[in-house]
């Protein structure tokens, strides 16, 4: 497991999300308040890009743009069908002004 810098805290406002690269992994990085969450960016149902979906900050979820499957940002678990398989969730850490993710490389 290694720690990889994926963004600066100034790059993402609260309530926003974006796609980031961590080694070979394309991740969704989302910010809810002062917390940062990282998931695999590809929906497990129909391979929609989650960063093109909708951030539901009040429930800490992301909704896929294709069929409205939802995933919990904290765990990657599906919370709304048609998504039934989880996406990988990664531990994030803010150090100074940088956001890091722990990932297997």
N, C-alpha and C positions, 0 to 999 in steps of 0.2 A: 504494500500500500504506500503510495507516495502522495505528497501534498503538492498541488499544482495551482499556480496563480491563474485565475480565469478572468478577473476584471478589477477595475478600480471602483470603489464605492461611489465615486462621482459620476460614473457612467450610467447608473441605473437609478431613476427616481422611484420613490415608494409607489407601488401600484403598477410598476412596469415589469416587463420580462423581455428577454432576448435570447438568441442562440449564441453559444460560446463553444470554443474548442478546448478540450482537455486531453492532450495526447491524441489518441486515435478516436476518442469519444466526442460526439456532438451532443451537447447538453443544452437543456433549457435552464436558464438562470432567471429566477423570479425574486422580486423584492416585495415583501408585505411588511409595511411599517419599517422597522430597522432590521428585520430578519431576512436572510437570503436563503433560497432553496434551490437545489440543483437536481434535475431529473434527466434521464435519457430523453432526448427531444422527439423521439418517434413514437407515436401512439401504437399500442400493441394490437389494436383492433384492425385498423385499415391503413396503418402507416402514414397518418397525417402528421404534419409538422406541428408540434404543440406550440412552438413560439409564434405560430400564425393564428393560434386560437385566442381564447379569452381568459384573462386572469380574474378569478372570483375571490378577491381579497377577503371578503367577510367570512367565507367558509374555508379559506386557505386551499383552494382548488384551482386547477387549470382545466379548461374545457377544450376538447379537440375541435378544430374548425370543420371537420368532415361530417361526423354523425353525432356530435354532442356528448360523446363519452367524456367522463370526468375522472381526474386523478387527484388524490390528496397530495399536496406539495410536500408534506412532512414525511410521508411513508412511500409514496408511489402507488399505493393501493387504488384500484378502481372504485369510484363512488357512484357511478351512473352508467347504465348500459347504453350502448352495446359493448363497451369495454368490460372485459371480464378478467384479463390478465394484467398484473401490475407492471409498471415501468420501474427501472432501477432508480432508487433515490440515493443521493450522495451527501455525506456530511460536509457542511460548509463552515468556514471560519473566517472572521474578519480580523486582520492584523494590520494595525495602522489604517491606511486608506485602501488596502487591497483585500479582495475576496479570494480565498483559496478553497479548493475542493480536494477531498481525499478520494483517490481513485486507484484501481489496480491498473498497472501498465504492462 
